[in-house]
Amino acid sequence: MAKKTPLETDMARLQKKVTEQRTAVASPEGNPKLRSLHKRLKRAQRKKRRLATRKQHAMGKKAGAQKA
C-alpha cells in the first residue's frame, strides 16, 4: 500500500496546481481540468475542517480549559 500524504501537503500541492491552471488558461470557467482540481481542493479543505471539528468535540470541556 502507498503511504498517505499529510493533508496540508496535499492541499498546498492542489492549491499550487489550481493557481497555475488559472493563470495558464484564458477562460477558467470552461476548463474541465481546472474544475476537477478545484473540486479536489475544496474536498480536501472540507476534510480538514471536519477533522478539526471532530477533534474539538472529542476533547470536550478540556478544549475550553486549555484556551483559558
N, C-alpha and C positions, 0 to 999 in steps of 0.2 A: 504494500500500500504506500501511496505517496504521503509525504508529510504535508500537513496543512500549514499554510502561511498565516502569520498573525493578521488579524482583521485590519489593523491600522496600516500595515504594509500593503495589503490588498487594496484598501480604499485609496491610498496615496497613488498607487500604480494606476488604478482606474481613473482617478481624477486627472492624472497627467495625460492619459490617453484621450479622455474627453476633451481636454483643453487643446491638445494637438489636432484632433479631428475638427474641432470648432473653428480653429484658425485656418486649417488647410482647405476647408470646403466653403464655397461661395454661399450656398444656401443650406444651412444646417437642418432646416425643418424637414426637408425631403430625403435626408440621408438615413437609410436603414441601419448602417453600421454605427453611426453616432447615436441613433435612438436606442439600439441594443446596449451599447456601452453605458449610456446614461441610465437605462433601466437597471443594469447590473450595479452601478454605483449607488443608486437610490436604494436598492435591495440591501446592499452591504451597510448603508447608513441606518436603515431601519433595524437591521440585525444588531448593530452596535447599540442603538437606543434601547431596544428590547432587553439586551443583556444587562445594560446599566440599570434599568428599572427593576429587572428581576433580582439583581444583586442588592439593590437598595431595599427592596421589600424583604429579602431574605435576612438582612441584618436586623430588621425590626426596629426596636427602640434604641438599639446600640448606635445606629447612624446618627440619630438626633443628639445623643450624649457625646459622641465624638466631635461633632461640629461645634458644640457649645463650649 
